[in-house]
């Protein structure tokens, strides 16, 4: 299966956008996942619902809300413009849109991984004088690591296939924001483009299945470690 230059460009750009989305989104997902797993506070249910809102909202709505927030006239967009930073119609914006859509998946996996770590281990370490950061980096994160890696893989796979939010917020610009999903859409708009769409679909399908299988293996490994 040979890909053309434009198809390779879409594949490479998809990988970059997905990697950037996970790199920025996963630490936030881990932090919020720890709060949700370890703390009880008023408004916790509302926070949980807000963090998972993009799972139930249409992707186009998410993209539109990002436009309102980060567009030139939006509150954040206006502030970024002061520092000559633009997100709309850029690959960075595509990463933002894809990351927002994949964030609930990363958050859920991260939260489950942290919940699987026995809090008694942290309590014992605290009793021995270990501070919060010592406990976090010597106990919680190492034990939760397989689940956190699975969260990254799930997020990566999800961002590879994101369409609605990306095309609404970042448009479909070849070489700049055209990901695999958008390249497939563009190929289907051209007479005779079915072959290119099929090739790109095969690449996307293979990457998604490989990521899901790997994430399940890591989660199973994490459960076995937690059960020891």
C-alpha positions in Angstrom: 0.0 0.0 0.0 1.8 3.1 -1.3 0.8 6.5 0.0 1.2 9.7 -2.1 3.1 12.8 -0.9 -0.1 14.5 0.3 -1.1 11.4 2.1 2.2 11.1 3.9 1.9 14.7 4.8 -1.5 14.1 6.4 -0.2 11.1 8.3 2.9 12.9 9.6 0.8 15.9 10.6 -1.7 13.7 12.4 1.1 12.1 14.4 2.5 15.5 15.4 -0.9 16.9 16.3 -1.8 13.8 18.3 1.6 13.8 20.1 1.3 17.5 21.0 -2.3 17.1 22.2 -1.3 14.2 24.5 1.8 15.9 25.8 -0.2 18.9 27.0 -3.4 17.1 27.9 -2.1 14.1 29.8 -0.5 16.0 32.7 -3.7 17.9 33.2 -5.7 14.7 33.1 -3.4 13.1 35.7 -3.7 16.1 38.0 -7.5 16.2 37.8 -7.7 12.4 37.9 -5.8 12.5 41.2 -8.1 15.1 42.7 -11.2 13.1 41.6 -9.7 9.8 42.9 -8.4 11.1 46.3 -10.6 14.1 47.3 -14.2 14.6 48.3 -15.4 18.2 48.0 -18.6 20.2 47.2 -19.1 20.4 43.4 -17.2 17.3 42.7 -20.0 15.8 40.6 -20.4 19.0 38.7 -16.6 19.1 38.0 -16.7 15.5 36.8 -19.6 16.3 34.4 -17.8 19.3 33.0 -14.6 17.4 32.4 -16.6 14.8 30.4 -18.8 17.2 28.6 -17.0 16.8 25.2 -18.0 13.1 25.2 -21.6 14.0 24.8 -21.5 17.3 23.0 -21.3 17.2 19.1 -17.7 17.8 18.0 -18.8 20.7 15.9 -20.3 22.4 19.0 -17.0 21.9 20.8 -15.1 23.4 17.8 -17.5 26.3 17.7 -17.1 27.0 21.5 -13.3 27.0 21.0 -13.8 29.5 18.2 -15.8 31.7 20.5 -13.1 31.4 23.3 -9.9 31.4 21.2 -11.0 33.4 18.2 -9.7 36.9 17.5 -12.7 38.4 19.3 -12.8 35.9 22.0 -11.5 36.6 25.5 -8.5 34.2 25.3 -7.9 34.8 21.6 -7.6 38.6 22.2 -5.1 38.0 25.0 -3.0 35.6 22.9 -3.0 38.1 20.0 -1.2 40.6 22.3 1.7 38.1 22.3 1.3 37.3 18.6 0.0 33.8 19.3 -2.7 32.4 17.0 -4.5 29.1 17.5 -7.4 29.3 15.0 -6.5 27.7 11.6 -3.1 26.4 12.8 -1.7 23.0 13.7 -1.5 24.1 17.3 -5.2 24.9 17.2 -5.8 21.4 15.7 -4.0 19.9 18.6 -6.1 21.9 21.0 -9.3 20.9 19.4 -8.3 17.2 19.2 -7.0 17.3 22.7 -10.2 18.7 24.1 -12.2 15.9 22.5 -9.8 13.2 23.7 -9.4 14.7 27.2 -12.3 12.8 28.9 -10.8 9.5 27.7 -7.4 10.3 29.1 -9.0 11.6 32.4 -11.1 8.4 32.9 -8.1 6.1 32.3 -5.8 8.2 34.5 -8.4 8.3 37.3 -8.9 4.6 37.2 -5.2 4.0 37.3 -4.8 6.2 40.4 -7.8 4.7 42.1 -6.2 1.3 41.7 -3.3 2.4 43.9 -4.0 1.5 47.5 -4.2 4.7 49.5 -2.9 2.8 52.5 0.5 2.7 50.9 0.5 6.5 50.7 -0.7 6.7 54.3 2.2 4.5 55.5 4.7 6.6 53.6 3.2 9.8 55.1 3.5 8.2 58.5 7.2 7.6 57.8 7.7 11.3 57.0 7.4 11.3 53.2 6.0 14.5 51.8 3.3 14.8 49.2 5.6 15.0 46.2 7.8 12.2 47.6 4.7 10.0 47.9 3.4 11.0 44.5 6.6 10.3 42.6 7.8 7.3 44.5 4.5 5.5 45.1 1.4 6.7 43.3 2.8 7.5 39.8 5.1 4.4 39.5 2.2 2.1 40.5 -0.2 3.9 38.3 2.3 4.1 35.4 0.8 1.3 33.2 -2.7 2.9 33.4 -1.2 6.3 32.7 0.6 5.0 29.6 -2.6 3.4 28.5 -4.4 6.8 29.0 -1.8 8.4 26.7 -2.2 5.7 24.1 -6.0 6.0 24.2 -5.8 9.8 23.9 -3.3 9.5 21.0 -5.6 7.1 19.1 -8.6 9.3 19.7 -6.9 12.4 18.4 -5.8 10.6 15.3 -9.5 10.2 14.3 -10.9 13.5 15.4 -12.8 15.3 12.7 -15.6 17.7 13.7 -13.9 19.8 16.3 -10.7 20.1 14.2 -12.3 21.1 11.0 -14.5 23.7 12.8 -11.7 25.3 14.8 -8.6 24.7 12.6 -10.2 24.2 9.1 -8.9 21.8 6.5 -5.6 23.2 5.3 -3.3 20.8 3.5 0.1 20.7 5.2 -1.1 22.8 8.1 -4.2 21.3 9.7 -5.2 18.5 7.4 -5.1 15.3 9.5 -5.9 11.7 8.3 -9.6 12.2 9.0 -9.7 15.4 7.1 -7.6 14.0 4.2 -10.1 11.1 4.0 -13.0 13.6 3.8 -11.2 15.7 1.1 -10.5 12.5 -0.9 -14.1 11.6 -0.9 -15.0 15.0 -2.3 -12.9 14.4 -5.5 -14.1 12.1 -8.3 -12.0 9.0 -8.2 -10.7 9.7 -4.8 -12.1 6.5 -3.3 -8.8 4.7 -3.6 -6.9 7.4 -1.6 -9.7 7.4 1.0 -9.4 3.6 1.3 -5.7 3.8 1.8 -5.9 6.5 4.5 -8.8 4.6 6.2 -6.7 1.5 6.3 -3.8 3.4 7.9 -6.2 5.1 10.4 -7.9 1.8 11.3 -4.6 -0.1 11.8 -3.2 2.7 14.1 -6.5 2.8 16.1 -6.6 -1.0 16.6 -3.0 -1.2 17.5 -3.4 1.5 20.1 -6.5 0.0 21.7 -4.8 -3.5 21.9 -1.7 -2.0 23.5 -3.7 0.1 26.0 -5.8 -3.0 27.0 -2.5 -4.9 27.6 -1.1 -2.2 29.7 -4.3 -1.8 31.8 -4.3 -5.6 32.4 -0.7 -5.4 33.5 -1.5 -2.5 35.8 -4.4 -4.5 37.4 -2.1 -7.5 38.0 0.5 -5.2 39.6 -2.1 -3.6 41.8 -3.4 -7.1 42.9 0.0 -8.2 44.1 
